[in-house]
Amino acid sequence: MNPELSHLEDLERFAGGLMTAKETSDFRQRLAIDNNLMAEFELYQTLKTGIKTFHRERLLGQMAIYEAQLQQHTSLPFYQRIAFRKLGIAASVAAIFGAGIFMWNQQNKKENNWEAALINDPGLPVLMSNNKSAYNQAMNFYRQGQFKNALNSLPANTTDTTAYYRGIFWLKLQNSDSAFYYLDPIRKQSASAFRQKADYYSAMALWQAGKKEEAQAVFQKMAANEEHPFQEASVEILENSF
Amino acid sequence: MANDSDFIERLKRGDESCLQEIYTLYRRDFTDWAERKFSLDQEDARDMFQVTLISFYENVTNGKLAVLNSSLRTYLFAIGKYKILRDKKKAVMYANLDELPDINMLETDNEPELEKEQQAKVHAALTQLGGDCQKILELFYFQELSMVAIAQALNYKNDNVAKVKKANCMRKLASIFKSR
């Protein structure tokens, strides 16, 4: 009896095409008659595929962060974007427009609120070819603004991906306590791709709940960290709303 | 600005930070193109760019792509075109795949698909497994690095140590998976 991959080396050589023709033929015969070995092989394939999809999801989580940053940059005021792109030749023109835009921006600051400050999470990709992805349905509901349905469609597991999106969906449902409940622990998971995003959305949840001092502390921490993807957003929030 | 071969070298070394640079460089062009040429909506175009970038990353790390015969932009757009056409199930009608550069290196997701529940179970087991084991299993099964490269990356004494560690982690994963 070999409950947990006791033939791992053989399985890997077989699956990786590293056996000789004779070894392959012999191994196929063994698989055909040995149910335990076949079960082990299936388990090995399941784990191997699961490891790949796990890391693809991790990368997709990272890309969601890149996307948020790209959108964050796009949402910068016009004069800042010009500076960012280093369009030196526009300097004199920018100076003329700058004064007007600055005044417009100052006016906007006064009107800033939680809703306006929120950078929406773009969600995970939903692929036409990947209908079996655990998150497809939830993400479709999320993008349609059906947050309750999105919440109910999330897979019943305890991964950081699921916990993170539970937090995001609760935030969109304006249930800030539940949002914080799911998001806050992710901030302490150093291996999680969602850790820094969880910082930002935890702070937004605290702010939404009216806990401005606690929220401010989290925003200040992000604002002080130049590596943090939400550093600029935090600085802006602290300047305009706290 | 980094050139295309720099990106490949950095990815080979496991430097994922350059993914963000590539993302920023090409995401807009790609989604504009995909929306215009294939009538994708904005979200599908963005999703397609993200999986395209992951395919590129996997092809670099598993050694299928060592040197680019075209620009990175062309390569990414070629992968994207292939994936979009495949998803639209019109690949045969529209694509002459021979025209695409490095087409033999494009496909990375040909392993069997897992049922939703099975996949969730493996993911939960991996989360429970812990960082070191997650990393070694990622390097071996996802990035498909050799044991020698893994030993170097994780500062193990030699490839035999890495091999034993990897086998132990895989068995531990199997044990957690079966107990759930």
HADDOCK unambig.tbl for C-alpha pairs under 7 A between the chains (distance, minus, plus):
assign (segid A and resid 4 and name CA) (segid B and resid 171 and name CA) 5.91 0.50 0.50
assign (segid A and resid 4 and name CA) (segid B and resid 174 and name CA) 5.85 0.50 0.50
assign (segid A and resid 4 and name CA) (segid B and resid 175 and name CA) 6.12 0.50 0.50
assign (segid A and resid 5 and name CA) (segid B and resid 171 and name CA) 6.04 0.50 0.50
assign (segid A and resid 46 and name CA) (segid B and resid 114 and name CA) 6.94 0.50 0.50
assign (segid A and resid 47 and name CA) (segid B and resid 122 and name CA) 6.29 0.50 0.50
assign (segid A and resid 48 and name CA) (segid B and resid 141 and name CA) 6.46 0.50 0.50
assign (segid A and resid 49 and name CA) (segid B and resid 111 and name CA) 6.86 0.50 0.50
assign (segid A and resid 50 and name CA) (segid B and resid 119 and name CA) 5.46 0.50 0.50
assign (segid A and resid 50 and name CA) (segid B and resid 122 and name CA) 5.48 0.50 0.50
assign (segid A and resid 50 and name CA) (segid B and resid 123 and name CA) 6.55 0.50 0.50
assign (segid A and resid 51 and name CA) (segid B and resid 138 and name CA) 6.75 0.50 0.50
assign (segid A and resid 51 and name CA) (segid B and resid 141 and name CA) 6.92 0.50 0.50
assign (segid A and resid 51 and name CA) (segid B and resid 142 and name CA) 6.91 0.50 0.50
assign (segid A and resid 52 and name CA) (segid B and resid 141 and name CA) 6.72 0.50 0.50
assign (segid A and resid 52 and name CA) (segid B and resid 142 and name CA) 5.09 0.50 0.50
assign (segid A and resid 54 and name CA) (segid B and resid 123 and name CA) 5.83 0.50 0.50
assign (segid A and resid 55 and name CA) (segid B and resid 138 and name CA) 6.93 0.50 0.50
assign (segid A and resid 60 and name CA) (segid B and resid 50 and name CA) 6.93 0.50 0.50
assign (segid A and resid 63 and name CA) (segid B and resid 50 and name CA) 6.68 0.50 0.50
assign (segid A and resid 66 and name CA) (segid B and resid 20 and name CA) 6.08 0.50 0.50
assign (segid A and resid 70 and name CA) (segid B and resid 24 and name CA) 6.85 0.50 0.50
assign (segid A and resid 125 and name CA) (segid B and resid 47 and name CA) 4.72 0.50 0.50
assign (segid A and resid 126 and name CA) (segid B and resid 47 and name CA) 6.69 0.50 0.50
assign (segid A and resid 127 and name CA) (segid B and resid 47 and name CA) 6.94 0.50 0.50
assign (segid A and resid 128 and name CA) (segid B and resid 87 and name CA) 5.96 0.50 0.50
assign (segid A and resid 129 and name CA) (segid B and resid 87 and name CA) 5.40 0.50 0.50
assign (segid A and resid 132 and name CA) (segid B and resid 115 and name CA) 6.93 0.50 0.50
assign (segid A and resid 132 and name CA) (segid B and resid 116 and name CA) 5.99 0.50 0.50
assign (segid A and resid 133 and name CA) (segid B and resid 116 and name CA) 6.49 0.50 0.50
assign (segid A and resid 134 and name CA) (segid B and resid 116 and name CA) 5.55 0.50 0.50
assign (segid A and resid 157 and name CA) (segid B and resid 120 and name CA) 6.45 0.50 0.50
assign (segid A and resid 157 and name CA) (segid B and resid 124 and name CA) 6.47 0.50 0.50
assign (segid A and resid 158 and name CA) (segid B and resid 124 and name CA) 6.22 0.50 0.50
assign (segid A and resid 159 and name CA) (segid B and resid 123 and name CA) 6.91 0.50 0.50
assign (segid A and resid 159 and name CA) (segid B and resid 124 and name CA) 5.68 0.50 0.50
assign (segid A and resid 159 and name CA) (segid B and resid 127 and name CA) 6.43 0.50 0.50
assign (segid A and resid 191 and name CA) (segid B and resid 131 and name CA) 6.82 0.50 0.50
